[in-house]
Amino acid sequence: MRRRTLTPAKLADAAVDVLDGEGEQALSMRRVADVLDVVPSSLYGHVRGRDDLCDLALDRALGRELGGLLSAAEKGAAEVAVAWFDHLTRHPWAASFVLERTPLGPAYLTLADVLCRLVSAAGVSPADVLGRAYAITAMVAGHAVAHHNARHRDAAGYDDVELSDVPHLAGAVADSAGDWSAVVRQGVQALLGTPAR
């Protein structure tokens, strides 16, 4: 192992690389140290453990793409949600992290602030802004998890089961266009009480 200068940014980049390339289960202090070509104990001067690596990676991945999400804000909360959903589908581990923890890094705080501003601008009462923003977050992240699972598992879907005994569900499935982004957009519009486009 060579002597290297570690920074939180280098740790975050290495953690994102591990998560994107090898998945959530592969992330460990030892694995990040291997990527950085340092001894694992050297990481503890910057992070306390795996949870800190998760937080750094989560914010770093979003920070790399934050400009695109912020430019979507000109079109409203639904478009920010779609851009965020797209981000989460590029980094599927990030969706579960968002659901497991409150992201507190600077990129996520910026996203949360923009989302609260847009929710408020949609006419939601001040007392309800945070709750609606949380609902949007849960919907976007949950939808990203479902998207990943649908694409990467051999689980059965509606096409694999008989729906004749559940006619309302059968009708909804038949009428669905299967457009994941459209579902996110419609969900946000429903949460904000804005008309669908």
Secondary structure, DSSP 8 states (H G I E B T S, - for coil): -------HHHHHHHHHHHHHHH-GGG--HHHHHHHHTS-GGGGGGT-SSHHHHHHHHHHHHHHHHHHHHHHHGGG-HHHHHHHHHHHHHHSHHHHHHHHHS---SHHHHHHHHHHHHHHHHTT--GGGHHHHHHHHHHHHHHHHHHHHHHHH-----GGGS--TT-HHHHHHHHH----HHHHHHHHHHHHHT----
